Amino acid sequence: MSKHNKVSKEDKAKIVMTVLRGEKTVAEIASQYAVHPNLISRWKQQAVNNMAELFEDEREKIDRKMYREQAHKIEQLEKLVGQREYELDWLKKKLSVPDNYREVKIGRPKGS
């Protein structure tokens, strides 16, 4: 592999697996794949540090994300409902007419 060529993730996995198995030394693998030994060591460390994530249940990640999204949506809707209730109460108060004004008088007005 030439300088500045990107190594595919599949090749990185093969290289790291070879190092982890102990089949060859890092120097041998580096010369075989034409990459710097420090780069291989960095990939190995990254693989070891993130290995626990391989066994994490993807459904739990999705469930937690969906739960947070739904909780946020519920919070927004509850806020909206509260606002609408407040507005409705305000309108009811503003539009309420005392009982003595509700009577409709039929006929001609007095004095005509």
C-alpha positions as CSV (number, residue, x, y, z in Angstrom):
1,M,0.0,0.0,0.0
2,S,1.4,3.4,-1.0
3,K,1.8,6.4,1.2
4,H,-1.5,8.2,2.1
5,N,-3.6,5.4,0.7
6,K,-6.5,4.7,3.0
7,V,-6.6,1.2,4.5
8,S,-10.1,-0.3,4.2
9,K,-11.9,-1.2,7.4
10,E,-11.8,-4.8,6.3
11,D,-8.0,-4.7,6.0
12,K,-7.7,-3.0,9.3
13,A,-9.7,-5.7,10.9
14,K,-7.5,-8.4,9.3
15,I,-4.4,-6.6,10.5
16,V,-5.6,-6.2,14.0
17,M,-6.8,-9.8,14.2
18,T,-3.4,-11.0,13.1
19,V,-1.7,-8.9,15.8
20,L,-4.2,-10.1,18.5
21,R,-3.6,-13.7,17.5
22,G,0.1,-13.2,17.8
23,E,0.7,-14.9,14.4
24,K,3.3,-12.3,13.4
25,T,5.0,-9.4,14.9
26,V,3.8,-5.8,14.4
27,A,6.9,-5.1,12.3
28,E,6.3,-8.1,10.0
29,I,2.6,-7.1,9.5
30,A,3.6,-3.5,8.9
31,S,6.0,-4.4,6.2
32,Q,3.5,-6.9,4.6
33,Y,0.8,-4.2,4.4
34,A,3.2,-1.2,4.0
35,V,1.8,0.7,6.9
36,H,3.7,2.2,9.8
37,P,3.9,0.0,13.0
38,N,2.7,2.9,15.1
39,L,-0.5,2.9,13.0
40,I,-1.0,-0.8,13.6
41,S,-0.5,-0.3,17.3
42,R,-3.1,2.5,17.3
43,W,-5.6,0.3,15.5
44,K,-5.0,-2.5,17.9
45,Q,-5.6,-0.1,20.9
46,Q,-8.7,1.2,19.3
47,A,-10.0,-2.3,18.8
48,V,-9.3,-3.3,22.3
49,N,-10.8,-0.2,23.8
50,N,-14.0,-0.6,21.8
51,M,-14.4,-4.3,22.0
52,A,-17.1,-4.1,24.7
53,E,-19.4,-2.3,22.3
54,L,-19.4,-5.3,20.1
55,F,-21.5,-7.1,22.7
56,E,-23.9,-4.3,23.5
57,D,-27.4,-5.0,22.4
58,E,-28.4,-2.7,19.6
59,R,-32.0,-2.9,20.6
60,E,-31.2,-1.2,23.9
61,K,-29.5,1.7,22.1
62,I,-32.5,2.1,19.8
63,D,-35.0,1.7,22.7
64,R,-33.2,4.3,24.8
65,K,-33.1,6.8,21.9
66,M,-36.8,6.2,21.1
67,Y,-37.7,6.6,24.8
68,R,-35.9,9.9,25.0
69,E,-37.6,11.1,21.8
70,Q,-41.0,10.0,23.0
71,A,-40.5,11.6,26.4
72,H,-39.6,14.9,24.7
73,K,-42.6,14.7,22.4
74,I,-44.9,14.0,25.4
75,E,-43.4,16.9,27.3
76,Q,-44.1,19.2,24.3
77,L,-47.7,18.0,23.9
78,E,-48.4,18.4,27.6
79,K,-47.1,21.9,27.5
80,L,-49.3,22.6,24.4
81,V,-52.4,21.1,26.2
82,G,-51.8,23.3,29.2
83,Q,-51.5,26.4,27.0
84,R,-54.7,25.5,25.2
85,E,-56.5,25.0,28.6
86,Y,-55.3,28.3,29.8
87,E,-56.5,30.0,26.6
88,L,-59.9,28.3,26.7
89,D,-60.4,29.4,30.3
90,W,-59.4,33.0,29.4
91,L,-61.9,33.0,26.5
92,K,-64.7,31.6,28.7
93,K,-64.1,34.4,31.2
94,K,-64.0,37.1,28.5
95,L,-67.1,35.8,26.7
96,S,-69.2,35.1,29.7
97,V,-72.2,37.4,30.0
98,P,-74.1,37.9,33.3
99,D,-77.4,36.1,33.4
100,N,-79.6,39.2,33.5
101,Y,-78.2,40.3,30.0
102,R,-79.0,36.9,28.4
103,E,-82.7,37.5,28.4
104,V,-83.9,38.3,24.9
105,K,-86.7,40.7,24.8
106,I,-89.3,40.0,22.2
107,G,-91.4,42.8,20.7
108,R,-90.9,46.4,20.2
109,P,-88.7,48.5,22.3
110,K,-90.4,50.7,24.8
111,G,-91.1,54.3,23.8
112,S,-91.8,53.6,20.1
